[in-house]
Amino acid sequence: MFMLVTLLMFLLTLFFVLYFLVDMIARFLRGPQLTLHGLTCLREELKEKEPCVLLWNGSFITAINVRTGKLMLVLF
């Protein structure tokens, strides 16, 4: 009987942990997709007039660095 109760408590705890983990992942995927760190890296690493392709909200967007630190987005 003790083993059954312990197993049920373990399974219930596992269920709640997985539920909150899935919820946290879903909220992350629906949230902002470009962080301040990512934007800073783009501005620092992208050379002038060098295009790059971003995946934003399920769409591909082309960005071109027109001046140092200024990005121009080209939508298709």
KEKE-3310 file (N, C-alpha, C; in steps of 0.2 Angstrom, whole numbers, plus 5000, padded with zeros to 4 digits):
npx = (5004:5010:5019:5012:5005:5016:5021:5010:5010:5023:5020:5010:5017:5027:5018:5013:5025:5029:5018:5019:5032:5029:5020:5028:5037:5029:5024:5037:5039:5029:5032:5042:5054:5066:5079:5086:5100:5102:5098:5108:5120:5117:5118:5132:5139:5135:5140:5142:5130:5128:5117:5106:5095:5081:5071:5055:5041:5036:5039:5050:5062:5072:5086:5096:5111:5112:5119:5131:5125:5112:5098:5090:5074:5068:5054:5046)
npy = (4994:5006:5008:5010:5022:5030:5029:5035:5048:5052:5051:5060:5072:5072:5074:5087:5095:5093:5098:5112:5115:5113:5123:5134:5133:5135:5148:5155:5153:5160:5173:5188:5187:5192:5196:5208:5206:5198:5207:5217:5209:5207:5220:5223:5212:5212:5217:5232:5234:5221:5207:5199:5185:5184:5174:5178:5178:5166:5170:5174:5187:5199:5208:5222:5230:5246:5258:5260:5251:5253:5245:5240:5234:5222:5217:5203)
npz = (5000:5004:4994:4983:4986:4986:4973:4966:4971:4966:4952:4951:4954:4944:4933:4936:4935:4922:4915:4919:4913:4900:4898:4901:4890:4879:4882:4880:4867:4861:4864:4863:4850:4846:4856:4867:4867:4856:4846:4848:4845:4831:4826:4829:4823:4809:4794:4784:4772:4770:4768:4779:4784:4793:4804:4808:4818:4810:4797:4784:4785:4777:4781:4780:4783:4783:4787:4800:4813:4810:4804:4790:4786:4774:4767:4760)
capx = (5000:5014:5023:5007:5004:5022:5021:5005:5013:5028:5017:5007:5022:5029:5013:5013:5032:5029:5013:5022:5037:5026:5017:5034:5040:5024:5025:5043:5038:5024:5034:5047:5058:5072:5081:5091:5106:5102:5099:5115:5124:5116:5121:5139:5142:5133:5144:5138:5127:5128:5111:5105:5088:5078:5064:5051:5034:5035:5040:5057:5063:5078:5088:5102:5114:5113:5124:5134:5120:5105:5096:5084:5071:5065:5049:5043)
capy = (5000:5012:5009:5012:5029:5034:5029:5040:5055:5053:5052:5067:5077:5072:5077:5095:5097:5093:5103:5119:5115:5114:5130:5139:5133:5138:5156:5157:5153:5165:5179:5191:5182:5195:5199:5214:5203:5196:5213:5220:5205:5209:5227:5222:5207:5213:5222:5237:5232:5213:5205:5193:5183:5182:5171:5182:5176:5162:5173:5176:5194:5201:5214:5224:5235:5252:5262:5256:5250:5255:5240:5241:5227:5221:5212:5200)
capz = (5000:5004:4988:4978:4987:4984:4966:4964:4973:4961:4946:4951:4954:4937:4929:4937:4933:4914:4914:4920:4909:4893:4898:4900:4883:4875:4883:4877:4859:4859:4866:4859:4847:4846:4862:4866:4866:4849:4842:4849:4841:4824:4825:4830:4818:4802:4790:4780:4765:4771:4770:4783:4784:4800:4804:4813:4818:4805:4791:4783:4783:4775:4784:4777:4787:4778:4791:4806:4818:4807:4800:4785:4784:4767:4768:4754)
cpx = (5004:5017:5018:5006:5010:5023:5016:5007:5018:5025:5014:5012:5025:5025:5013:5020:5031:5024:5016:5028:5034:5023:5023:5037:5035:5024:5031:5042:5034:5027:5039:5052:5065:5074:5085:5098:5107:5102:5105:5120:5124:5119:5129:5142:5141:5137:5140:5136:5127:5121:5111:5097:5086:5072:5060:5044:5032:5036:5047:5057:5070:5080:5095:5105:5116:5118:5126:5128:5113:5103:5090:5081:5067:5060:5047:5037)
cpy = (5006:5013:5012:5020:5033:5034:5034:5047:5057:5055:5059:5073:5078:5076:5085:5098:5098:5098:5110:5120:5116:5121:5135:5139:5136:5146:5159:5158:5158:5172:5183:5187:5185:5198:5204:5211:5201:5202:5217:5216:5206:5215:5227:5218:5209:5218:5226:5234:5224:5211:5199:5191:5181:5179:5174:5180:5171:5164:5175:5183:5195:5207:5216:5230:5241:5257:5258:5256:5252:5249:5242:5234:5228:5216:5210:5197)
cpz = (5000:4998:4983:4979:4985:4977:4963:4965:4968:4954:4945:4951:4947:4933:4930:4934:4925:4912:4914:4915:4902:4893:4897:4893:4878:4876:4880:4870:4857:4860:4861:4856:4846:4852:4861:4865:4859:4844:4842:4845:4834:4822:4825:4824:4811:4799:4786:4773:4765:4773:4775:4783:4791:4799:4810:4812:4812:4798:4790:4781:4782:4778:4781:4782:4783:4781:4797:4811:4816:4802:4796:4784:4778:4768:4761:4755)
residu = (MET:PHE:MET:LEU:VAL:THR:LEU:LEU:MET:PHE:LEU:LEU:THR:LEU:PHE:PHE:VAL:LEU:TYR:PHE:LEU:VAL:ASP:MET:ILE:ALA:ARG:PHE:LEU:ARG:GLY:PRO:GLN:LEU:THR:LEU:HIS:GLY:LEU:THR:CYS:LEU:ARG:GLU:GLU:LEU:LYS:GLU:LYS:GLU:PRO:CYS:VAL:LEU:LEU:TRP:ASN:GLY:SER:PHE:ILE:THR:ALA:ILE:ASN:VAL:ARG:THR:GLY:LYS:LEU:MET:LEU:VAL:LEU:PHE)
# end
